[in-house]
């Protein structure tokens, strides 16, 4: 049984060491790869566009499930299918 515990301890120690190495590498990468103000602006703008789109789509689900019909929604789908 003591041998079994030492094997588990060694495996756990390896996982902790691997996690520490990955964390150190992530920190080093983050410090050397800065976006600058332009990159940060583009990243933020892209994220906001995605959040607004997601919020819009998720807001439609309860309305559709209650039977609300969005005017022109079928037309947009049928136009895309014609192509």
N, C-alpha and C positions, 0 to 999 in steps of 0.2 A: 504493500500500500504506500509506503514512503516513496518508492520509485515512481509510482503513478502520480503522486503529488508533485514531484520534482519535474516530471515531463509536462504537466499542466502549467506549472510555474514558468518553465522555459518557454512554452508556447505563448503564454500571456505576456512574458517579457519581450518576446520578439514582436508581438503585435503593438505593444506600447512604443517600442523603439522605432518601428516602421511609421507609426502615427506621428511621432516626434520629428522624424526626418521629413515626412510630407508637410507637416506644419511649418517647419523651418524653410523648406523650399518654397512653399506658398508665400510666406512672409517676404522672402528675398525677391521673389518674382513681383509681388505687389509694390515693393519699394523701388525696383528698377524700371518697372513699366508704368510710368505715369501717363495719364491721358492728356493733361494740359486742359486749359479752359475750353478749347474748341471741341475736343473729344468728349469732355464731360457734358457739354451742352448738347451735342448730337445724341449721346447715350441717354440723357435725361429726356430729350424731346421724343426719341423713339419709344422709350418706356411709357411716357404719358399717352402717346397715340395708342399704344397697345392696351393700356388700362382703360381708356375711354371706350375703345371698341369692345373690350370685354364687358365692361359695365353696361353698355348699350345692349349687347346680345343677351346678357343674363337678365336684364330688366324686361326683355320681351317674353321670356319663357313663361312667367306667371300669367301674363295677359293672353298668350296664345292658348295656354291650357284651360283658361276660362272661356274660350270661344271668341275672343276679340280678333277681328280680321284687320290686317294692315293693308290700307289701300295701295295698290300697285305692286304688292309683294309678288304676286303670281306673274305679273308682266315681266318683272326683272328676271325671274327664273326662266321663263319661257324664251326671253330674248337671248339669254346665255346658252340655252340648249340649241338654238338655231345655228349657232356658229360651228 
